[in-house]
């Protein structure tokens, strides 16, 4: 058994991953540096290279930690939902919680989209992002179903594109509330495509 696989080693590695994920959320990919991660975790600088083969490995672990945490939060929301028809406004907020995160602030949304776009320059992240995206779509489909809306995969992709387009346009225009812009556009897309809950979207 290597020291990296002992309980102490696992705790140290987990602390580094958590620290890297926090830095990722606060400052994007550029914020993840060996020293910054070690300092945040309260561990020696050498620990980052001991537990991770490269900075890219650490970044991937941070992205997975963050993505899994977001999915877990979404599943907790889903578990608390009763199976019932709910209004479009409530559904919009549930969907945006999954797509934009819990923090509606401008900087948080901007950093989120910078991370998403930045994965295009990091080929090593693409398989992970595909897996996380697939799980996110499963979660969203369940949220729609539990809210009394029947939605297929094609329509879900369209709605995600509506949100992404609205957010990007709001960020370009430096709108102080990109989430509100996305909410308005998603609400319009939902009300135009159905006469209410239980309709097929």
ABEGO torsion letter per residue (X at the ends): XBAAABAAAAAAAAAAAAAAAAAAAAAEAAABBAAAAAAAAGBBAAAAAAABABAAAAAAAAAAAAAAAAAAAAAAAAAABBBBBBBAAAAAAAAAAAAAEABABAAAAAAAAAAAAAAAABAAAAAAAAAAAAAAAAAAAAAAAAAGBBBBAAAAAAAAAAAAAAAAAAAAAGBABAAAAAAAAAAAAAAAABAEBGBBX
